[in-house]
Amino acid sequence: MTDFSNMTIGELIDVRKANNELLGEANKVAKEYKDQENLIDAAIIVELDKSQSTRAANAIGSVSVSTTEEPKVDDWDAVYNHIIQNNDFALLHKRISATAFRELMKLGLVPPGMSSRTVRRVNFRSLHSED
């Protein structure tokens, strides 16, 4: 790992830009591999369906297809009504919308049981590209 503590701000910006470009390229490659994997998985499902099987193997590995039911909301108002009427909050992820929270903070209406924390991030914008 590189020691960045002795670099000037100019050097840090330069290495941040270089790192950002490398990360972007790596993410493109990762997305290509993920897209490829999705196509392979679709082909595996087709082949397993043809053989009326849910599992196959060869000398280097095995594949299996599982089926699960996933939620799809058709009417949010009905879902929210159900959750409130039945106290069924387990249906929701326990995460607060940061945007809605910030809006309430601006109005001085922070809900009970909540507080804010300060997060500092570096925002990087390249002024020119070597494309």
ChimeraX commands (.cxc) that place a marker at each C-alpha (Angstrom):
marker #1 position 0.00,0.00,0.00 radius 0.5
marker #1 position 1.26,3.47,-0.84 radius 0.5
marker #1 position 1.94,5.94,1.97 radius 0.5
marker #1 position -0.01,9.05,1.01 radius 0.5
marker #1 position 0.81,11.00,4.19 radius 0.5
marker #1 position 3.93,12.67,2.73 radius 0.5
marker #1 position 2.34,13.79,-0.55 radius 0.5
marker #1 position 1.39,17.35,-1.39 radius 0.5
marker #1 position -2.24,18.18,-2.17 radius 0.5
marker #1 position -1.31,18.41,-5.86 radius 0.5
marker #1 position 0.24,14.94,-5.80 radius 0.5
marker #1 position -2.78,13.57,-3.92 radius 0.5
marker #1 position -5.16,14.99,-6.54 radius 0.5
marker #1 position -3.02,13.45,-9.30 radius 0.5
marker #1 position -3.01,9.99,-7.70 radius 0.5
marker #1 position -6.74,10.33,-6.90 radius 0.5
marker #1 position -7.46,10.98,-10.59 radius 0.5
marker #1 position -5.27,8.05,-11.67 radius 0.5
marker #1 position -6.93,5.77,-9.12 radius 0.5
marker #1 position -10.37,6.97,-10.20 radius 0.5
marker #1 position -9.59,6.10,-13.83 radius 0.5
marker #1 position -8.26,2.65,-12.87 radius 0.5
marker #1 position -11.32,2.00,-10.73 radius 0.5
marker #1 position -13.59,3.03,-13.60 radius 0.5
marker #1 position -11.84,0.61,-15.94 radius 0.5
marker #1 position -11.99,-2.17,-13.35 radius 0.5
marker #1 position -15.72,-1.55,-12.85 radius 0.5
marker #1 position -16.29,-1.76,-16.62 radius 0.5
marker #1 position -14.49,-5.10,-16.71 radius 0.5
marker #1 position -16.42,-6.35,-13.67 radius 0.5
marker #1 position -19.72,-5.32,-15.30 radius 0.5
marker #1 position -18.76,-7.16,-18.49 radius 0.5
marker #1 position -18.01,-10.30,-16.48 radius 0.5
marker #1 position -21.28,-9.97,-14.55 radius 0.5
marker #1 position -23.25,-9.50,-17.79 radius 0.5
marker #1 position -21.48,-12.55,-19.25 radius 0.5
marker #1 position -22.28,-14.56,-16.11 radius 0.5
marker #1 position -25.95,-13.62,-16.39 radius 0.5
marker #1 position -26.02,-14.83,-20.02 radius 0.5
marker #1 position -24.29,-18.09,-19.05 radius 0.5
marker #1 position -26.75,-18.62,-16.19 radius 0.5
marker #1 position -29.68,-18.04,-18.55 radius 0.5
marker #1 position -28.25,-20.64,-20.93 radius 0.5
marker #1 position -27.72,-23.08,-18.03 radius 0.5
marker #1 position -31.36,-22.67,-17.00 radius 0.5
marker #1 position -32.50,-23.34,-20.59 radius 0.5
marker #1 position -30.35,-26.49,-20.82 radius 0.5
marker #1 position -31.46,-27.78,-17.42 radius 0.5
marker #1 position -35.09,-27.10,-18.31 radius 0.5
marker #1 position -34.63,-29.07,-21.56 radius 0.5
marker #1 position -33.39,-32.04,-19.56 radius 0.5
marker #1 position -36.07,-31.50,-16.90 radius 0.5
marker #1 position -33.36,-31.27,-14.27 radius 0.5
marker #1 position -32.36,-28.73,-11.66 radius 0.5
marker #1 position -28.75,-29.89,-11.27 radius 0.5
marker #1 position -25.77,-30.88,-13.42 radius 0.5
marker #1 position -22.08,-31.48,-12.86 radius 0.5
marker #1 position -18.84,-32.20,-14.63 radius 0.5
marker #1 position -15.27,-32.82,-13.51 radius 0.5
marker #1 position -14.67,-29.21,-12.44 radius 0.5
marker #1 position -17.94,-28.09,-10.91 radius 0.5
marker #1 position -21.66,-28.35,-10.53 radius 0.5
marker #1 position -24.62,-26.09,-11.11 radius 0.5
marker #1 position -28.09,-26.11,-9.66 radius 0.5
marker #1 position -31.15,-23.96,-10.09 radius 0.5
marker #1 position -33.20,-22.88,-7.13 radius 0.5
marker #1 position -36.53,-21.12,-7.18 radius 0.5
marker #1 position -37.65,-18.56,-4.62 radius 0.5
marker #1 position -40.56,-16.19,-4.33 radius 0.5
marker #1 position -39.58,-12.50,-4.26 radius 0.5
marker #1 position -41.85,-9.60,-3.35 radius 0.5
marker #1 position -43.32,-7.35,-6.02 radius 0.5
marker #1 position -45.42,-4.42,-4.85 radius 0.5
marker #1 position -48.45,-3.63,-6.97 radius 0.5
marker #1 position -50.06,-1.10,-4.60 radius 0.5
marker #1 position -47.83,0.70,-2.07 radius 0.5
marker #1 position -50.79,2.31,-0.31 radius 0.5
marker #1 position -52.32,-1.11,0.38 radius 0.5
marker #1 position -48.97,-2.44,1.62 radius 0.5
marker #1 position -48.43,0.52,3.96 radius 0.5
marker #1 position -51.99,0.18,5.27 radius 0.5
marker #1 position -51.36,-3.52,6.00 radius 0.5
marker #1 position -48.08,-2.75,7.76 radius 0.5
marker #1 position -49.67,-0.07,9.97 radius 0.5
marker #1 position -52.87,-2.00,10.74 radius 0.5
marker #1 position -50.98,-5.20,11.59 radius 0.5
marker #1 position -47.82,-3.65,13.06 radius 0.5
marker #1 position -45.97,-5.77,10.47 radius 0.5
marker #1 position -42.84,-3.61,10.09 radius 0.5
marker #1 position -40.71,-6.71,9.46 radius 0.5
marker #1 position -41.78,-6.34,5.82 radius 0.5
marker #1 position -39.64,-3.22,5.51 radius 0.5
marker #1 position -35.87,-2.80,5.38 radius 0.5
marker #1 position -34.60,-0.95,8.43 radius 0.5
marker #1 position -33.08,2.01,6.67 radius 0.5
marker #1 position -34.06,5.65,6.75 radius 0.5
marker #1 position -34.16,7.76,3.60 radius 0.5
marker #1 position -31.30,10.24,3.97 radius 0.5
marker #1 position -33.04,12.73,1.68 radius 0.5
marker #1 position -36.29,12.69,3.66 radius 0.5
marker #1 position -34.35,12.89,6.95 radius 0.5
marker #1 position -32.38,15.94,5.77 radius 0.5
marker #1 position -35.63,17.63,4.71 radius 0.5
marker #1 position -37.13,17.02,8.17 radius 0.5
marker #1 position -33.93,18.32,9.81 radius 0.5
marker #1 position -34.19,21.55,7.81 radius 0.5
marker #1 position -37.72,21.97,9.15 radius 0.5
marker #1 position -36.59,21.19,12.71 radius 0.5
marker #1 position -38.77,18.06,12.76 radius 0.5
marker #1 position -36.32,15.25,13.54 radius 0.5
marker #1 position -38.41,12.20,14.53 radius 0.5
marker #1 position -37.96,10.76,18.03 radius 0.5
marker #1 position -35.29,8.09,18.30 radius 0.5
marker #1 position -33.20,9.61,15.53 radius 0.5
marker #1 position -30.17,11.83,15.38 radius 0.5
marker #1 position -27.75,12.82,12.66 radius 0.5
marker #1 position -24.13,11.93,12.10 radius 0.5
marker #1 position -21.66,13.88,10.02 radius 0.5
marker #1 position -20.05,12.07,7.11 radius 0.5
marker #1 position -17.21,13.68,5.18 radius 0.5
marker #1 position -16.48,12.55,1.63 radius 0.5
marker #1 position -14.05,13.68,-1.01 radius 0.5
marker #1 position -15.75,14.68,-4.25 radius 0.5
marker #1 position -13.46,14.43,-7.26 radius 0.5
marker #1 position -14.07,15.99,-10.65 radius 0.5
marker #1 position -11.55,15.69,-13.45 radius 0.5
marker #1 position -10.96,18.97,-15.23 radius 0.5
marker #1 position -9.80,17.34,-18.44 radius 0.5
marker #1 position -9.74,13.89,-19.90 radius 0.5
marker #1 position -7.05,12.19,-21.93 radius 0.5
marker #1 position -9.64,10.23,-23.97 radius 0.5
marker link #1:1,2 radius 0.2
marker link #1:2,3 radius 0.2
marker link #1:3,4 radius 0.2
marker link #1:4,5 radius 0.2
marker link #1:5,6 radius 0.2
marker link #1:6,7 radius 0.2
marker link #1:7,8 radius 0.2
marker link #1:8,9 radius 0.2
marker link #1:9,10 radius 0.2
marker link #1:10,11 radius 0.2
marker link #1:11,12 radius 0.2
marker link #1:12,13 radius 0.2
marker link #1:13,14 radius 0.2
marker link #1:14,15 radius 0.2
marker link #1:15,16 radius 0.2
marker link #1:16,17 radius 0.2
marker link #1:17,18 radius 0.2
marker link #1:18,19 radius 0.2
marker link #1:19,20 radius 0.2
marker link #1:20,21 radius 0.2
marker link #1:21,22 radius 0.2
marker link #1:22,23 radius 0.2
marker link #1:23,24 radius 0.2
marker link #1:24,25 radius 0.2
marker link #1:25,26 radius 0.2
marker link #1:26,27 radius 0.2
marker link #1:27,28 radius 0.2
marker link #1:28,29 radius 0.2
marker link #1:29,30 radius 0.2
marker link #1:30,31 radius 0.2
marker link #1:31,32 radius 0.2
marker link #1:32,33 radius 0.2
marker link #1:33,34 radius 0.2
marker link #1:34,35 radius 0.2
marker link #1:35,36 radius 0.2
marker link #1:36,37 radius 0.2
marker link #1:37,38 radius 0.2
marker link #1:38,39 radius 0.2
marker link #1:39,40 radius 0.2
marker link #1:40,41 radius 0.2
marker link #1:41,42 radius 0.2
marker link #1:42,43 radius 0.2
marker link #1:43,44 radius 0.2
marker link #1:44,45 radius 0.2
marker link #1:45,46 radius 0.2
marker link #1:46,47 radius 0.2
marker link #1:47,48 radius 0.2
marker link #1:48,49 radius 0.2
marker link #1:49,50 radius 0.2
marker link #1:50,51 radius 0.2
marker link #1:51,52 radius 0.2
marker link #1:52,53 radius 0.2
marker link #1:53,54 radius 0.2
marker link #1:54,55 radius 0.2
marker link #1:55,56 radius 0.2
marker link #1:56,57 radius 0.2
marker link #1:57,58 radius 0.2
marker link #1:58,59 radius 0.2
marker link #1:59,60 radius 0.2
marker link #1:60,61 radius 0.2
marker link #1:61,62 radius 0.2
marker link #1:62,63 radius 0.2
marker link #1:63,64 radius 0.2
marker link #1:64,65 radius 0.2
marker link #1:65,66 radius 0.2
marker link #1:66,67 radius 0.2
marker link #1:67,68 radius 0.2
marker link #1:68,69 radius 0.2
marker link #1:69,70 radius 0.2
marker link #1:70,71 radius 0.2
marker link #1:71,72 radius 0.2
marker link #1:72,73 radius 0.2
marker link #1:73,74 radius 0.2
marker link #1:74,75 radius 0.2
marker link #1:75,76 radius 0.2
marker link #1:76,77 radius 0.2
marker link #1:77,78 radius 0.2
marker link #1:78,79 radius 0.2
marker link #1:79,80 radius 0.2
marker link #1:80,81 radius 0.2
marker link #1:81,82 radius 0.2
marker link #1:82,83 radius 0.2
marker link #1:83,84 radius 0.2
marker link #1:84,85 radius 0.2
marker link #1:85,86 radius 0.2
marker link #1:86,87 radius 0.2
marker link #1:87,88 radius 0.2
marker link #1:88,89 radius 0.2
marker link #1:89,90 radius 0.2
marker link #1:90,91 radius 0.2
marker link #1:91,92 radius 0.2
marker link #1:92,93 radius 0.2
marker link #1:93,94 radius 0.2
marker link #1:94,95 radius 0.2
marker link #1:95,96 radius 0.2
marker link #1:96,97 radius 0.2
marker link #1:97,98 radius 0.2
marker link #1:98,99 radius 0.2
marker link #1:99,100 radius 0.2
marker link #1:100,101 radius 0.2
marker link #1:101,102 radius 0.2
marker link #1:102,103 radius 0.2
marker link #1:103,104 radius 0.2
marker link #1:104,105 radius 0.2
marker link #1:105,106 radius 0.2
marker link #1:106,107 radius 0.2
marker link #1:107,108 radius 0.2
marker link #1:108,109 radius 0.2
marker link #1:109,110 radius 0.2
marker link #1:110,111 radius 0.2
marker link #1:111,112 radius 0.2
marker link #1:112,113 radius 0.2
marker link #1:113,114 radius 0.2
marker link #1:114,115 radius 0.2
marker link #1:115,116 radius 0.2
marker link #1:116,117 radius 0.2
marker link #1:117,118 radius 0.2
marker link #1:118,119 radius 0.2
marker link #1:119,120 radius 0.2
marker link #1:120,121 radius 0.2
marker link #1:121,122 radius 0.2
marker link #1:122,123 radius 0.2
marker link #1:123,124 radius 0.2
marker link #1:124,125 radius 0.2
marker link #1:125,126 radius 0.2
marker link #1:126,127 radius 0.2
marker link #1:127,128 radius 0.2
marker link #1:128,129 radius 0.2
marker link #1:129,130 radius 0.2
marker link #1:130,131 radius 0.2
view
